[in-house]
Amino acid sequence: MTPVKLYPARPDKVYFYGTCLVDLFFPQAGLDGIRLLEREGIEVIFPEDQTCCGQPAYTSGYQDEARAVAATQLDLFPGPWPIIVPSGSCGGMMRVHYPDLFAGTEREAQAREVADRVFELTEFLVHVCHLRLADRGGPEKVAMHTSCSARREMGLAATGPALLGRLEGVELVEPARATECCGFGGTFAVRHPEVSAAMVEDKSRAIEATGAEHFVTSDCGCLMNIAGRLEHRQGAVRGEHIASYLWQRTS
């Protein structure tokens, strides 16, 4: 069970941990996430030496290798400020699994301290910033996909929809079997491509059936998988990271 997160008062500074997929495939999502935070009057610190959180090695069973990668991240956040991650997957790795990964090592206390400061972006915007949004877009149907890690590891099924619900022109529509995985799962999609392809086909059809013009998600792995499948199907639904969608509708 995901432990209950105690939310602090709004800080004047935060760290932003961009994730590999944001860096390589969706840099705009990272920039828009930073803009949302800065618009709230928060100074955003982006540690330039950040790399991978270690999740691919960890979920593949390579704990020593994951620990070596994760250890290089622990020193990136020396100040006491929250660490904002635009991904439930990487956020879950850092908050939920870092303490266990470093248990019994000289880094255990540091790993636990870092884990306690990790927030997924939508979680931080809802529960710490208490974000209010002035919608400047037209009427539109939007479907939200919440990743398995955000939903199950971090307990954040409600934060993305809560933000979209604050946009007056947006009608949030829920696809059938919304809690099911899209089939990405990091290395799962590589090891089991046929199963992954069948899962994302189901997810894409369910999103299209809602009549939504957009789908949004807070995880770039899911975004890459579902948007790629929709493009392959030559569908009309466009996918975006929720940070970019919120920024475009409110700026």
PyMOL commands that set and color helices and strands:
alter all, ss='L'
color gray80, all
select helices_A, chain A and resi 20-24+27-39+55-59+63-74+88-101+108-116+121-127+148-153+159-164+187-191+193-209+220-232+242-250
alter helices_A, ss='H'
color red, helices_A
select strands_A, chain A and resi 13-16+43-45+83-85+118-120+140-145+170-173+214-217+238-241
alter strands_A, ss='S'
color yellow, strands_A
deselect
rebuild
show_as cartoon
